[in-house]
Amino acid sequence: MQPSDLGALIDVAQPTVSPDGTTVAFVVQRADLDDNTYRSQVWLAAVDGSSAPLPFTSGDHKDANPTWSPDGGRLAFTSTRGEGEQAKSSMHVAPVRTGGEVVTLAKLPEGAGGLQWSPDGRQIAFTTRTRDERLSDDDERKQPPRRITRLFARLDNEGFVVDRPQHVYVIPADGSAPPRNLTPGEHQLGGPVWTPDSSTLIVSGATHDTWDLDRVVDLHAIDVGSGERTRITGTSGDYDSPSVSPDGTRVAFLGTDDPTSYPHNRHIGVVEVRGGEHRWVSDRLDRTFAPFPGARRPHWVDAETLLVSVEDRGNVHLYRVAADGSTAPEPVWSEDGCATGYDAAAGTIAFTLSTPTRPGELCVLDDGTARPLTDLTAAFATQAQLRPYEQFTVPSADGTVELDAWLVTPPDFDPSASYPMLVNVHGGPFTQYANRFFDEFQIQAREGYVVLLCNPRGSSGRAESFGRAICGAPLGGTGWGSVDYDDVMAVVDHAVKTHAFVDAERLGILGGSYGGYMTSWAVGHTDRFKAACSERACNNLLSQEWSSDAAGAFHTWFGVGHLDGPELWLSMSPITYVREIDTPLLILHAEDDLRCSIEQAEQLFVALRLAEKDVELVRFPAEGHEMSRSGSPVHRRQRAELILEFFGRHLKPQAAGHHQP
């Protein structure tokens, strides 16, 4: 795969099964390099494979969020035209099996999501942002100033949300009336789901006065007629992604009872719809039930069983969970790969599946096996020469845990030759590298590198203690830049020792976000790497706590605030060890990154330049923290080219005794 192949990327997502279980609606997204945008369209696939999958919408714009009417005769979806501030969003309903007109329900100033058709077929609930009157004038020079009294006033890739909170709306499914806001006010609520009698919506959100300090999120019941809202959880934890049981008596959800320290494996809870004490029903399996990316609300298969997704050591599997917690969760699909979305109805379980050599395809579950319904990425996979991963395990240096790692080799790989190796570190840190397609690994391998990736302590996909191992000392951990760094280096040592084709003199390291942190940290603590690329990194944890859109949240990792324990924050910051960095370093950052502000890149660059070290800073305009995954196609291609050019200068020159791949 080459950087230009990013323009041919196809992904399949958002499966939703028709009420009779015979048809799956799903979304196909494509990159458009020529117009520097993404386009998506809704498709339909017959579950029995009797006919080929076909597009349902044109695909000229960004059509998404397909949602079946209760009788299966109509499909609601959203559509977005244009980019950025010029984007125009709308909601539509179209007949599926009979002729008829497409009905435009609403045109919205902000994008819509979370579509949920009421069981009686009369209304559709959805979420969108509600703009304050101060934003009525498009000329920012004439807008009144913002008044901010709480944290989290803005979000990466969203901008300021304090004056455009997310609200829950309902609209008649026939378009006979405009949308009605059920949750007006300053608070943000979302994730709507109906009770079976269509009278009530269950939503999640934080509406108490100290929500920005204690990080507590509740579930609420909203009477659709009156708009009256009732809290059904006890303002004691972080609870979201609600799902109502078929009989309307219980609500399943994702969450944790301890939002004051992070991370925790998120579990499945169940609470009575009228409120009261909740119980955890998935805690016999010590894994997170909220995979990142792509956490989904639990799905009620029947009155006693929930369908959920679970991270497990590089895979994302599907499990059944007893709604009363009486038995341990049981896998229903546990092959290698990642279920990136799922849905079920009338005995049909459909899911989108990504593997190392396929970005995503639609499958249905047959006797525990994934049966593909689509083959839309086959041409891309062939063109890009996608490479499989070799998975192996490595003991940690302290001998306490087993680490999961993967190796990707170049096309036309020759085991008798010698190759430079790029060590990739994932973000988070509470995420995982997985058995799924990742464009960066394929691009690096195509250029002639051996690619190494691993899940050190601090990653998800394992027991909770594994993820919490690098919390701060007050929380019982050893902190960032401790056993996580040791684990990465243990995997590097193992790969060099056991794979003779890896050239130990031509090693590079790179990563973004927390992966950028680990890259900056590594080159301040070892000279093993001949070049490094630190991207959208947090380099000074102390200033990160006040400059990030998540300011006020990082102390949940470390157990002490930056005002009370600045020495702890600085001891874990790569900027503290900047004088020890001698490795040539490429720093990549986006100008509009709110998660890790560009000041994090500027601190590292200025310090290294003043020390007359080998450093380069590349700044991408009009992009946020997610640029490498969802930024403009042109910038994604340019980014990939920059990384290859940089490592090519430092790792690829012909060396005596080396075969140039």
Sequence and secondary structure as in RCSB ss.txt:
>XXXX:A:sequence
MQPSDLGALIDVAQPTVSPDGTTVAFVVQRADLDDNTYRSQVWLAAVDGSSAPLPFTSGDHKDANPTWSPDGGRL
AFTSTRGEGEQAKSSMHVAPVRTGGEVVTLAKLPEGAGGLQWSPDGRQIAFTTRTRDERLSDDDERKQPPRRITR
LFARLDNEGFVVDRPQHVYVIPADGSAPPRNLTPGEHQLGGPVWTPDSSTLIVSGATHDTWDLDRVVDLHAIDVG
SGERTRITGTSGDYDSPSVSPDGTRVAFLGTDDPTSYPHNRHIGVVEVRGGEHRWVSDRLDRTFAPFPGARRPHW
VDAETLLVSVEDRGNVHLYRVAADGSTAPEPVWSEDGCATGYDAAAGTIAFTLSTPTRPGELCVLDDGTARPLTD
LTAAFATQAQLRPYEQFTVPSADGTVELDAWLVTPPDFDPSASYPMLVNVHGGPFTQYANRFFDEFQIQAREGYV
VLLCNPRGSSGRAESFGRAICGAPLGGTGWGSVDYDDVMAVVDHAVKTHAFVDAERLGILGGSYGGYMTSWAVGH
TDRFKAACSERACNNLLSQEWSSDAAGAFHTWFGVGHLDGPELWLSMSPITYVREIDTPLLILHAEDDLRCSIEQ
AEQLFVALRLAEKDVELVRFPAEGHEMSRSGSPVHRRQRAELILEFFGRHLKPQAAGHHQP
>XXXX:A:secstr
  GGGGGG EEEEEEEE TTSSEEEEEEEEEETTTTEEEEEEEEEETT SS  EESS  SSEEEEEEE TTSSEE
EEEEEESSGGG EEEEEEEESSS    EEEEEESS EEEEEE TTSSEEEEEEE   GGGSSS GGGS      S
S  EETTTEE TTS EEEEEEETTS S  EESS SS  EEEEEE TTSSEEEEEE  STTHHHH  BEEEEEETT
T  EEE S SSSEEEEEEE TTSSEEEEEEES TTSS    EEEEEETT    EESSTTS S SS SS     EE
EETTEEEEEEEETTEEEEEEEETT  S  EEEE SSSEEEEEEEETTEEEEEEEETTEEEEEEEEETTEEEES  
TTHHHHHHTT    EEEEEE TTSS EEEEEEE  TT  TTS EEEEEEE SSSS    SS  HHHHHHHHTT E
EEEEE TT SSS HHHHGGGS GGGTS  TTSHHHHHHHHHHHHHHHH TTEEEEEEEEEEETHHHHHHHHHHTT
    SEEEEES    HHHHHHHSTTTT THHHHSS TTT HHHHHHT GGGGGGG  S EEEEEETT SSS THH
HHHHHHHHHHTT  EEEEEETT  TTHHHHS HHHHHHHHHHHHHHHHHHH S  TT    
